[in-house]
Amino acid sequence: MSEPVNNGVEKDVGLGPASTANGSNLQPQMTHEEHETAKAAARFGYGPLAQVNTNEARLPPFGGEFQPGLYKPVEGRKFGNPAPLGLCAFALTTFILSAINMNTQNITTPSIVIGAAFAYGGLVQLLAGMWEMAVGNTFGATALSSYGGFWIAVAIILTPGGFEIETTLGDQFNASFGLFLMGWFIFTFLLVICTLKSTVAFFLLFFFLDLTFLLLGIAYLLPENGAANTKIQKAGGLFGFLAAFAAWYNALAGIADTSNSFFIIPVAHFPWSPVGRSRREKTDREMA
């Protein structure tokens, strides 16, 4: 029989304690392929599979769970992981609007994003944020719910007719929308700070998004010919593209495990993160 697998590995390779008829627990065997995948995943620093020596035995930061810090094991959790759903909702809507901001296919009117902003980036992401609150993830609940609200707000602003916000503001729309975006730049910067001890993939998601809000805000605050500054807007669209793909990457890392994938998504931990410190301490002990 192979070596027992800790709780962190059970979570992602789908190995939970098996109950016998008399109520005792037996640890099922791992196949050689599963064991090698688990070891490779730990080497890459993939979420709960990464081994961290902490007094509280908590799992390391992981973008696939939308957790920027150590968090409690989730084997006994009655809910699934809502983070990939929220990340995908954010990614698709951001991808569409960023493509329009970059003038892809000469599309200049962002009307097509309204449906996605209401239904997917807005409603679905908001629901994912509420489920994050249910599983005890305050960061995930704050971020996903807030960006869900952001997309609903954008959809309301862009809806033709509707509340007639753009028509009512007239010449003041660019400055007003620029301030709106700068407010989200400040909010996202606060979240960036909370990801500095997380993984590189998780940090880059919020870093790219923060640059997106900053550049788009500047584009509307410094308009040209009565519209957003085209060059700065395209730059903001580029970073929005990067943020969208970073969100999809983290979502895939949270979905893929040995039950449905032939490989584990590497997420790269910072040297100063809990995983990085653990590896450095282990290396120091080996060299001593």
N, C-alpha and C positions, 0 to 999 in steps of 0.2 A: 504493500500500500504506500502511496506517496505521502509526502509530508503534509501535515494539516495546513490548511489555508486560513489566514486570518480573516476577520470580518470584512476588512476593506476589500479583499480580493473576492470574497463571496458575492459582494454587491454587484460587481461588474462581470464576473464570469458566470453568474447564474448558479452558484453553488451555495445553497442554504443548508442548514442542518437538516438531515432526514430523520423523521420521527418513526420509531418502531411501534409495534402494537402495544408494547408495555409502557410507552411514553418516553423511553430513553432516546437520546439523540446520537446518531452515527454520522460521522463526516464522510460523505461520498468521495470516491476516488476521482482525481483529476486525470484526464488523459494526458499523454505526453505533449500533445499539441497545445492543450489548454495551459499546461504548466509552463511551457516555453513562452506562450503568448503573455501570460501573467508576469513572467520575469522580464520580458522585453518591455512590457508596459510600465513596470516599476522603474526600469532603467530610463525610459523616456520621461518619467515624472508625471504619468497620466493620472490625474485626479486621485481617487481613493486607492488606486493600486500602488501608488508611491508610498514607500515605507518611511515613516517619520517617527522618531523617538520623542514623544511628548508625554508629560505626566498625565494629561487628560485623555490620551489615546484618541485624539481627534484627527479627522481627515485633513489633508493639506488643501490649500486654496485651489480652486478648480473652476474655470470658466464654464465648463459643461454643466455644472450645478449652479452657476451664477453666484459662486461663493468666493469673495476676495480674501477671506481669512480662514483660519482653522474652524471646522464645524463638526458637529456630532455625526457619528455614523448613521446611515439612513436605512439599514436593513429592515428595521421594524416599522418603518413609515408606511402608513395606510394609503398614502397618495403616491402617484408617480412623480417624475421630475418635470415640473412645468417650464423649466428654463429653456430647453430647446424650442418649444412652441413659441414662447415669447421672442426668442432670438430670431427665429425664422420669420415671424410676423414683422419684426423690425427690419430685418435684412431686405425682404422683398420690396417693401414700401420705400425704403431708402434707396434701393437700387433703381427703381422706376423714376423717382424724383431727381436723383443724381444724373441719370441719363438725360433727362430733359434739361437740367441745368447745364449740361455739357453740349447742348444743342445737337444731340444724336438724331440722325435722320432728319435734321432741320426742324425738329419739333420745338416750338417755342411756347405753346399754350399747355400748362400743366393739368388740364382738365382730367386726363386719363388717370391721374393719381388719386383723384377724389374718392373713387369707389374703394380702392385699396386702403386709403387712409381712414375711411370710415369703418370698413368691415374687418380688415386684416391687421394692419398696423395699429388701428385704434381699438376696436372692440376686442379682438382676440388677444392682443398684447395686454390690454387692461385686465382681462380675465386671467391671463397667465400671471400677472402681477398680484392679483388677489389670491391665487392659489399659492404663490410664493409666501405670502403672509401666513397661509394655512399650514405650510410645512415649516414655519419658523425662520424663514430667510428674510430678514429686514432689508438688507441691501437689495436683493432681487425684487422684493415687493415695491420698494421705493423707486428703483430704476425703471422696471418694466411698466408699472402703473403710470409713472410720470410720462414716459415716452408714448404710452398708449393715449394719454390725455393730450400730449403734443400733437399726435397725428389727427385726432378728432378735431382739435382746434384749427389745425391747418386746413382740414377738409371744410370746416365751417367758413373759414376766411375765403377759400378759393371757390366755393360753390356759387355758380352764376345765379343771380337773383338772391335767394336765401336771405341772409341778414343784410345783404348789400353793404358789407363792411368796406370793401375796396372803393365802391362808388361814393359812400358817405365821407370817407377820408379824403378822397380826391388827391390833391397834390401832396398831402401829408402821409399818404399811404407808405411810400418808400421809407421814410424816416421812422414811421410807427412800426412797420414790419421789421426794420433793422433793429430797433430796440427790443422787439419781441425775441428775435434770434439771439441777440447779445445776452438776454436774460438766460436763455437756454445754454449759451456758452459758459456762463458762470456756474450754472447748476451742474453741467457735465464736468467742469473742472473739479468740482467737489468730489465727483465720483471717480475721476482719474486719480486723485490723491489716495482714495481707498483701494486702488488696484496696484499700488506700487510694491506691495509684498505678495502679489499674486503671481500669475503666469504671464509670460510674454504675450501670448495670444489674447488673453483677457485684457491686459493693459492696452495693447494696440487698438482693440475695439473702441475703447473710450477715448484714447488719444486721437485717433483719426476722426472720430465723431466730434470731438471738441474743436479740432481745426476746421471741420466742416461748418459748424455753427459760427465760428469766428469769421471765416472768410465770407460766408453768405451774409452775415450781419453787416460786415464792412461794405459788401457789394451794394446793399440797399441803403446804407447810410451815406455812401459816396456814389450816387447814381450818375448816369450819363444819358442825356437826351430823354430825361423823364422816366427812365427805367433802370433796373439794377445794372451795375457796372459789369459788362459782359465778361471781360477777362478774369476779374476776381470771382465772378459767379461760376465760371468754368473751373477755376482752381478749386472752389468749394465743392463742385460736383465731382471732381477727381477724388478728393479725400472722402466724399460720401460713398463713392464706389468702394474704396478701400475699407471703409467702416462696414459696409454691407457684407463684403466677402469675409471680413474678420468675424462678423456675427454668425454667418453661415458656418465658418470653420469651428467656432466654439460650440455651435449647435450640434454639428456632426460629432465633435468630441464627446458630447453628452449623450448622444444616441448610440454610437458605435460601441459594441463590446463583442466578446467572442461568440455570443449567441447569434449575431447577425452580420458580423464583419470578419474578413480575413486578416485585418490589420487594426492596430490601435493608433489613434491620432495623437502624435506628439505635440505637446503644448509648451514645452521649455519653461522651466522655473528660473526665476532670477536668482543670482548667487546669494542674495541676502534674504530670500524667502525661507520658510521653514524647511522645505525640501533641500534647498541649496545649502543651508547651514548644516543640516543633517549629513549631507554628503561630504562637506568639508571636514566636519568632525570625524567622520568615519575614515577619511583619507589621512587625517592627522594621526589617528590612533594606529593605522596600519604602518605609517612611517616611523612611529615612535619605537 
